[in-house]
């Protein structure tokens, strides 16, 4: 196989509904062809919980209890890896299991360790198969779905392409189960609120994601400079077609020119907001255009119960969220100090509400 483009680094995410022996075997054949053409491939695979629940034989309905799901994933993880290794065996390729936790992306040392591990696996000719470490993940600090994890992994390995494989042909203009005229959206240049609403809610009952989570992942990836494609896992040759840039393979999300750092990606997309800060027009301009830190004088409203280092949304006078950041003050102190100038505040304490290094513009 001769690549249509120079060798690329590709992250392929496969959803739970597509993780079955037949589909995985076909995808492994496509991955083997890509590797033979010089491309580097990392797989992010869902399916540990589904595999574990099936093995336990407890019925079709997946449980909701987080602690039980963690135990089930411990049963299913090795079965999931066996499925991938069985698919790669005919091509003489080894799979390498990599279990990641959210803190691997926020702490610089852990981030570099994770990057190094994945890089060495690729150098050794191994296909890394990545999943969240569900069995021990803290419910309060987790990725939530493997679409988001895949987007962060794409940033981690400096991928050229993120391919999100699912049971749909891509992002459609409407729900095809309700509207027969629903059509595929071939290309997305900018992900806006309207597009996010179009993506709707959860998909199948097998996994934890849906089209909404895939669009959210596409936003993370494109904001880190990675082109993203949502495509149908059941389409023969889908991986090669996506890498070659063939038209009609799915919905293509074009990468933004400006690439966010891993830490700012984490703040913007991976941390849940514990509250909101409403700022005046001057403060909004200083943050959005001047690259300044947020001081109490610009704050006109405080919502929620948050503490230092919690994530908060920052809202302009129009009521719309335009930034997100890690706050330096407790909600009570932010409320007490809002609107005050620096010379009106205690001299022996930091006056920053959100430092510019901890702030991300989200629109």
N, C-alpha and C positions, 0 to 999 in steps of 0.2 A: 504494500500500500504506500503510495507516494502522497505525503501531506500537502494539502492545498495551501497551507501556511507554514512558516518556520516552526520548529518545535516549540510547544507551549506547555505551560503548567496548568493542569485542569483539575478542578474538584468536582466530583460527581456525587450528588446526594440522591439516595434511593429511599423512597418512602416505604412505610410498613406494608401498605397494600400491594407493593410491587416486589417485596422480598419473598420470593418462592423459588424453589430449585430451578424451574425452567427459565424464568426471567433472569435470575442471577447468572445461570450458566451462559445465556446468550450475551448478557452484558459483559461478563468476564472475557468472552471471545472478542468483543469489540474493544475492551480495554487492552487486551493482549496485542491487537493490531496497532493500536495507538502507541503503545510502548515500543513496539518494533519500529515504528516510524520516528521514534525519538522524543515523543511526548512524555511528560511526567504526569502521573495520575494518582490522585488521592481520592479514596472513597469515604463518604460519610453515610453510614447505614443505620436506619431505624430498624426496628423489628425485634429487639431483645425482649421487651415485655410481651409482645404478641407471641413470640416463640415460646417463652416461658409459660404463658397461660395455656397455650395449646398442649404443651408437654404435661402440665399438671392435670389436664382434662377436667377443668372445673366448669365447663359450659361456655357458651358463645359470648355472653356479656362480660366485657372487661370491667374489673373492679375500679372503684373510685378512690379508695383509701390510699393515700400517698405511701404510707409505711408498707402496706401490702404490695403495692406496685414495685417498690424497691426490692422486696424479697423476690418477687416474680422475675424481675429483670436479672437477678443473680442466677436464676435457673436458665433463663433464655440467652444470656450473653454468649456462653460457649457454644450453644446450638446455632446462634447467628453466625459466629465465626466459622463453624464447621460448614455452613452453607456456602460461605464465600470461598473457603479453601477448597471445597469440592468443585466449585465452579472454575477456580484457577488451576487446579491440578492438571487438567489435560494440556495446559499451555506451559507447564513447567515453571509456574510462578508461585511464590510464597506470599501469603497474606500476613500482615503484621498488625496485631490489635493495639490500638491506642485509645485509652480512655481519658477524656479530658474533663476538667472542672472549670467553672466560670473564672475562678481566681487565677487560673493559668493564663488568662488574657489581661488581667488588670495589674498583676505584679510583674515588673520588668524581668526579674530573674527567672520566674516560672515561664514567662512568655518566651524567653530565649531558649530555655531548656526544651520546651515543646517544639519550637521551630527546629532546634538542633536534632531532636529525635526523629522528626518527620523527614528532615533533610538526609540524615544518615540512612534511614530505611529506603528512601528513593535511590540513594547512591549504591545500596546493596542489591538493588533490583527487586525490592519487596514492594508490594502494593499495600500502603497503610490503609487499614479499615478503622475509621474513627467513629466513636460513639461517646455520648455523655456517660460519665461514671454514675449511672442511676442508682446503683446499689447503696452508695454512701453519700449521695448528693444531699446537701442541705436544702430543704424545701424553700427556704427564704432566699437562697442564693443558688439559682440554677438557670440553665438556658431556657427551659420551658418546652422547646421543641428542637428537633435536629435541623430544621431549616435555618434557624438563627445560628446554631452551632456551625453549620456548613459555611455560612457567610463569614463568620469569624475565622474559620480555618482557611478560607480562601485568602483572607487578608494575611493570616499568619505565614502562609507559604508563598506569598506574593504571586498568586495565581493570575493567569490571564483570563480565565473563564471559570464561572461557576455554573454547573448544569444541575438544575433541580428537576429530577425525574419523578413523575406522579402518575395518576390514573386519568389525567385529562390532557388534551392536546396543547394546553397553554392557558393563558388568561383569556376568557371569553367576554363578550360585551354584555352577557346576561347568563343566568342560570339555565343551562340547556334542558334541565328537568322541568322547567316551567315555561321556557320560551324557545320554541322550535327555531326561531330565526337567529338565535345566538350565534355570533361569528367570532372567529379567532382574531385577537389583536396581535398583529405581526411584530410591531415595534413600539417600544415605549422610550421616550427620550427623558422625560422627567416624571417621577412618581409624585402625584399630588393627592389632595384629600379626596377628590372625586374618584380617582383610580382606586384608592384604598377602600372606599365604600363599595365600589363595583366588585371588589374581590370577595366580599361577603364574609360568611362565618366558616365554621369547621367543615371538613369534608367527610370522609368515610369514618366509620366507628372503629376502625382498626388502629389508627395512629392518633397522635395528639394534635396534628396540624390540620391544614386545609389551605385553600388558595390564599386566604388572608395572611397566613403565616409565611407563605412563599413570596408574596409581594413585599411583606415586611423584610424578609431575608434579602430580596433583590435590592431593596433600598439600602440596607446595610452594606451589601457588596458593592453596589454602584457608587456609593459615597466613599468607598475605599479604593476606587479605581478599577474595579473588576466587572467586566461585562458578564451579564447573567442571562440564562435562558431557562424558561420553564417549558418542559416538553413531556410527551407521553412515553413512559417507560416501555410500553408494549410495542412501540414502533421499531421495526427492524432497522438496524444501522443508525439509531438515533444519536449515539455518542459520537461516532465519526462525522455524521452530518452536522452536528452542533459545532464540533471543532473546526470543520471545514467552512463554516459560515454559510451553509446551504440555506436558501430562502424557504420559508414555510415550515421549518423544523419545529417551531414553537413560538413562544413570545420572547423576543429579544429585548432586554433592558440595557440600554447603552450606559457605559461607565461615565461618571463625572470626571472632569479634568483634574479637579483638586482631590487629593487623597487624604482622608483623615487618619490620624494616628490610631493605634490599637486602643489606647486609653480613652481617647475621645469617642471612638466608636462604642466603647463599653458604656461610657456615661450617657451617650445619646440614645442608644438602642437596647442595651442589656439591663440597665438598672431601672427598676420601677420608681416612679416619682412618689415621694412621701408628702409633698405639699406643693404650694405655688407661691410665687412672689409676683405681685403686680407692680410694675414700674411706670414712671412717667415718660413722656416723649423724649425728654433730654437724656434720660438714662438709657432708653432703648437705642437712641442714635449712638451714644457713647459705646455701648456694647456691640451693636451690629456693624457700625461703620468705623468706630475709632479703636476697636480692639482693647477696650478698657475693662477694668474690674468693676464689679457692682458694689457701690457704697450705700450706706443707709439713707443718705439724702435723696436718692432716686427711687426708693421703695415707697409705694403708696398703699400697699395692701399685703397682708400675710395670711395664707390659708393653709390649714393642715397642722399636724403635730410632727415636727421633724427635729432631728438633732444634728450636731456637727458631722460632716462627711456624708449626710444623706443627700440623695438626688432630689432636686426640686425643678419644676417647670417655671419658666420666666415668661410672664404675660405682659403684652403691651397695652396701651390705652384702648386699643380696639377689641380687647378681650381675647386675642389670639395668641397662642403659644409661639414664641419665636426663638427661644433658647432653652437650654437645659444645663444644669450644673450641679456641682457639689457645694453645698452651703457650709459656711464656716461657723454659723451661729445657731443656737437653739431657736425654735419658733417664738418662744416667749421673749427672748432678747431682741430678735428681729422686729417683733411687734413694738417693743418698747423704744427701739432706736429709729424706727422708720421715719423718714422725713427730716432727720436731724443732720446738720452739717458736722464735719469732722471736729471743728473746734468746740462743739457742744457735747462731745463724747469723752469718756474717761481716757486719760492719756496713757495709762499703763496697760491697755488692752488693744488687740487688733480690731480695726474698724471695718475690715473687709466682710462683706456678706457672701460674695462669690468671687473667687480669684479668676482672672482671665484664663489661666492655664487649666482651670477646672470647668470651663464653660464652653459649650458647643452651640452654634447657631443651627437650628433645625428647619429653617425655611428662609 
